[in-house]
Every structure is written in C-alpha cells, then in structure tokens.
Amino acid sequence: MKFLIASDIHGSATWCRKFIDAIHAEKPDKIILLGDILYHGPRNDLPNGYDPKEVIALLNPLADRILAVRGNCDAEVDQMVLDFPCMADYALVEADGHVLYLSH
C-alpha cells in the first residue's frame, strides 16, 4: 500500500496545490493528513498563499482517499466544511503487516 503524507498545511493554498501535484504524480492508495489543515493558529504568521477556502476545494474531491487526524490548530468548525473526518486525535492503520500510529 502506498501512502502520501502531509502535515501543517495551515490553510496555504500554495502548499496544498504542490501537495495535490504530488498526489497526481505519485498516485498513492491513501492520502494521510496529520493535522493543521485549514487554520494557521494564533501564534503563527499567515502562511504564503493563505486561502482556507481554496484548500477546502482542493481536498474535498479527494475525501474518499483521505485519512486525517486533528492537529493543535484544527477546530470542530473545520469538520463542517471538510468532507472527510478530521477530528480524531490519532489513527491506527494496518498496511503490509505493519500497524502505523498516526498523530500530529
């Protein structure tokens, strides 16, 4: 099984588009997001290309392939706009005889 993993997009459409390009190039079986998907957090500067609405539009069409866990900047309101579960503190995934523990 092939995974493509990203973390800390923080609402950056610039970096999310690069991630989408990698998804198209690598053709993973599962896309794993390790939190901090839409919001930059109160202590962080706005990331390059900050556009959470575009990030939503880029990720939602891939919802059936995404496994996501919650990061420290994610909030319950994010779940209202994302078409895949994103509020779990961790996930366990079995792949090729191994169990992966996924967290932010």
BAVO-386275 format. One record per residue (C-alpha): residue in one letter; x, y, z. Coordinates in Angstrom, 2 decimals, m for minus. Each point is the difference from the previous one (the first is absolute). Layout:
BEGIN
[atom 'a'; [X; Y; Z]]
...
***
This chain:
BEGIN
[atom 'm'; [0.00; 0.00; 0.00]]
[atom 'k'; [1.33; 3.42; m0.93]]
[atom 'f'; [m0.58; 3.03; 2.25]]
[atom 'l'; [0.64; 3.67; m0.61]]
[atom 'i'; [0.24; 1.93; 3.26]]
[atom 'a'; [m0.27; 3.72; 0.70]]
[atom 's'; [m0.26; 2.07; 3.13]]
[atom 'd'; [m0.39; 3.66; 0.90]]
[atom 'i'; [m1.53; 1.39; m3.19]]
[atom 'h'; [m1.38; 2.80; 2.21]]
[atom 'g'; [m2.39; 1.26; m2.68]]
[atom 's'; [2.73; 0.63; m2.57]]
[atom 'a'; [m1.47; m0.52; m3.46]]
[atom 't'; [3.53; 0.39; m1.38]]
[atom 'w'; [1.29; m3.04; 1.88]]
[atom 'c'; [m3.24; m1.93; m0.39]]
[atom 'r'; [0.23; 0.33; m3.81]]
[atom 'k'; [3.56; m1.39; 0.18]]
[atom 'f'; [m1.34; m2.89; 2.08]]
[atom 'i'; [m2.77; m0.62; m2.56]]
[atom 'd'; [2.67; m0.07; m2.74]]
[atom 'a'; [1.87; m2.63; 2.02]]
[atom 'i'; [m3.20; m2.02; 0.37]]
[atom 'h'; [m0.50; 0.00; m3.77]]
[atom 'a'; [3.64; m0.93; m0.60]]
[atom 'e'; [0.29; m2.72; 2.67]]
[atom 'k'; [m3.55; m1.47; m0.19]]
[atom 'p'; [m0.15; m1.16; 3.64]]
[atom 'd'; [m2.60; m2.46; 1.27]]
[atom 'k'; [m0.61; 2.20; 3.04]]
[atom 'i'; [0.60; 3.65; 0.73]]
[atom 'i'; [0.86; 0.67; 3.63]]
[atom 'l'; [m0.36; 3.45; 1.56]]
[atom 'l'; [1.58; 0.36; 3.42]]
[atom 'g'; [m1.86; 3.10; 1.12]]
[atom 'd'; [0.04; 3.77; m0.20]]
[atom 'i'; [m1.84; m0.01; m3.30]]
[atom 'l'; [m1.86; 3.32; m0.25]]
[atom 'y'; [1.00; 2.39; 2.78]]
[atom 'h'; [3.37; 1.62; 0.66]]
[atom 'g'; [m0.44; 0.32; 3.75]]
[atom 'p'; [0.17; 3.10; 2.18]]
[atom 'r'; [3.78; m0.17; 0.54]]
[atom 'n'; [0.96; m0.45; m3.66]]
[atom 'd'; [0.31; 2.51; m2.81]]
[atom 'l'; [m2.29; m0.42; m2.98]]
[atom 'p'; [1.59; m2.58; m2.31]]
[atom 'n'; [0.85; 0.72; m3.62]]
[atom 'g'; [m3.18; m0.20; m2.08]]
[atom 'y'; [m2.33; m0.17; 2.99]]
[atom 'd'; [m3.40; m0.95; m1.43]]
[atom 'p'; [m1.85; m2.62; 2.07]]
[atom 'k'; [m2.97; 0.03; m2.39]]
[atom 'e'; [2.24; m1.05; m2.88]]
[atom 'v'; [1.60; m2.70; 2.16]]
[atom 'i'; [m3.50; m1.33; 0.73]]
[atom 'a'; [m0.81; m0.03; m3.73]]
[atom 'l'; [3.26; m1.81; m0.79]]
[atom 'l'; [m0.33; m2.69; 2.68]]
[atom 'n'; [m3.72; m0.80; 0.06]]
[atom 'p'; [m0.02; m1.73; m3.43]]
[atom 'l'; [2.57; m2.43; 1.46]]
[atom 'a'; [m2.03; m0.73; 3.14]]
[atom 'd'; [m0.43; m3.70; m0.75]]
[atom 'r'; [3.81; m0.48; 0.08]]
[atom 'i'; [0.83; 2.28; 2.95]]
[atom 'l'; [0.70; m1.13; 3.53]]
[atom 'a'; [0.47; 2.99; 2.31]]
[atom 'v'; [0.72; 0.60; 3.65]]
[atom 'r'; [m0.41; 3.17; 2.04]]
[atom 'g'; [2.83; 2.46; 0.47]]
[atom 'n'; [0.34; 2.60; 2.72]]
[atom 'c'; [m1.33; 2.76; m2.32]]
[atom 'd'; [m3.04; m1.97; m1.22]]
[atom 'a'; [m3.47; 0.75; 1.38]]
[atom 'e'; [m3.39; m1.64; m0.13]]
[atom 'v'; [m1.18; 2.63; m2.47]]
[atom 'd'; [2.51; m1.44; m2.50]]
[atom 'q'; [m2.00; m3.24; m0.06]]
[atom 'm'; [m3.03; 1.97; m1.21]]
[atom 'v'; [1.76; 0.87; m3.28]]
[atom 'l'; [2.17; m3.07; m0.60]]
[atom 'd'; [m1.56; m3.10; m1.56]]
[atom 'f'; [2.29; m2.41; 1.87]]
[atom 'p'; [0.35; m0.63; 3.74]]
[atom 'c'; [2.74; 2.15; 1.50]]
[atom 'm'; [m0.61; 0.16; 3.75]]
[atom 'a'; [1.57; m3.26; 1.23]]
[atom 'd'; [2.97; 0.48; 2.33]]
[atom 'y'; [1.72; m2.97; m1.63]]
[atom 'a'; [m0.59; m2.81; m2.48]]
[atom 'l'; [1.27; m3.56; m0.32]]
[atom 'v'; [0.58; m1.30; m3.50]]
[atom 'e'; [0.99; m3.50; m0.97]]
[atom 'a'; [2.12; m0.28; m3.12]]
[atom 'd'; [2.05; m2.86; m1.32]]
[atom 'g'; [0.11; m1.75; 3.39]]
[atom 'h'; [0.92; 3.14; 1.94]]
[atom 'v'; [m2.14; 2.21; 2.23]]
[atom 'l'; [0.64; 3.71; m0.32]]
[atom 'y'; [m0.93; 2.40; 2.79]]
[atom 'l'; [m0.83; 3.38; m1.54]]
[atom 's'; [m0.16; 3.20; 2.01]]
[atom 'h'; [0.87; 3.68; m0.36]]
***
